[in-house]
């Protein structure tokens, strides 16, 4: 499963993305499984983690809906690549090389 491939620090940061989003996003959260995938994908995108095959996951669900949810998360939280609020240890190391 997707969650079994990431550590407890990453799970903590993913939860923080969700908590922060839920505190600012005041619209209905329909289809929570799509939101969950979007939050996890956003975390991986922020940290430039590319070892998960999200295309395969997206093909199992509604790609357009997940993509829209990712855009909402990025917009509502004003996220950027290597955002310090949600930066994992792996993301930090990558940022040293990529920035």
Secondary structure as UniProt FT lines:
FT   HELIX           3..5
FT   HELIX           8..24
FT   HELIX           32..46
FT   TURN            47..48
FT   HELIX           54..60
FT   HELIX           63..77
FT   TURN            81..82
FT   HELIX           84..86
FT   HELIX           89..98
//
